[in-house]
Amino acid sequence: MILQTIKYKDLENWSVKSLIRKGIKYNPNYPLVKLGDILIRNKTQIEIQDDIEYKRVTIKLYNGGIYLRDKKLGKDIGTKKQFLIKKGQFLLSKIDARNGAFGIVPDELDGAIITGNFWTYDVDYSKVNPLYLTLITTTKQFVELCNNASSGTTRRHYLQEDIFLNTKIPLPDVNIQKQLIEKYQKIKKRLDELKKEYPKLLEQFEKEIFIVEKQERKSLLKKIRYKDLESWSVTILIDDDISSKYPLKPFKEVLSKANVEKINIEDNKKYKILGVRSYGKGVYINREVFGKDLKMKKYQVAKRNHLYWCKVDTKNGAFGIITEEFENSIASSNMTFAKINYSKIDLYYLQLLFQLKKFNQYMDSKVTGTTNRKYIKFDELLHNIKVPLPDINTQKQLIVLLKNNLEEQKRLEKELEVALKEFENEIFSWIYKKITKNLDFLFGNNSNFLWFCKYLYKIGFWIFQ
């Protein structure tokens, strides 16, 4: 229909944008409650003192969570009037709320400080379960509500607090809230247990791999046999302090130069740009972008089971192995690929080595450059850096607990996504859920016809909502 009617009692403000973009469907079984009924703005101001250290926070976009940004002495903080936050409060960025920059303040950030660009709210937890609030703010529908409550230019969309607090969300009784989040909560609890266990397993692995030697020097001079020299670098000569009960072999035993395909970038094609995290956390898709937005026009194509790193910033274990999901993503010429001989080294074992503090310290001592930029040539990596290399079966035995832990984490993370989607559907997509349930009842086992009916309905649902 060309005209859309809105009942006067449902008006929250006179914003045209807010009125015409209300395409969100709610489950009518759950009452709608204004955010202002459960959120109360807290403005606990603080004067920054020069000799006190303060925690500052950052909020990741798209419900990425609230994290510690840094710790700084007051004398190094320019804005002297700031605000205190407490654990359990709801925190948002007034600039980026439309992009999902909000969340619940975790325990470890209790007492941190924020500037006026962030708003914090006390939550009435007698009306809303903490996890229910967390989950509902994770949905794309809630992000859309925040977008509707924001105004300004393309680059600066400020949240309008009065519109935001008058926005309504589905809020059933707290007992029903507990039922809705039960599945998610169980999965999340088990996942948190695995994440807590992981560093302990990693520490055991490190102790098994490396021999921790006493720091005392028996002599002011260190003798090195000529036949053991691999480089004339003073740093390499004096810092070769890695010890293991397993044979130490240069990387050239397990790595070789990869034959990498290079492509010319097409303006109208979309590309996935590969990135790599520090401390052996592996590779990830840094961003997706059209070719016309890339300055460089020649890129490398990632292939499965290659080792990947940035050759101009080789520090802190920023190495990763290309798995199936990242194959055919692209990387700039600043990145390097190496072929892995996985008949000699297990891929999991190699990736886990880059997570070990001892191994990272050892590797950092072998690269050159400034504090901010560490450089390593491919040949130097192959010849100057050694890796503990037990036989392949021993490697698999050493990492079995860590591997099982990581794979279980991945499985549970997928289950968590499904549980969140089910929660979202229950709260927001009730009409689609009800109709498809009726189709199941009417057509029973006629799966092809049933699928076709659901498909047609889904198209209509999105077109006419």
Order of alpha helices (4+ residues) and beta strands (2+ residues): alpha-beta-beta-beta-beta-beta-beta-beta-beta-beta-beta-alpha-alpha-beta-beta-alpha-beta-alpha-alpha-beta-beta-beta-beta-beta-beta-beta-beta-beta-beta-alpha-alpha-beta-beta-alpha-beta-alpha-alpha-alpha
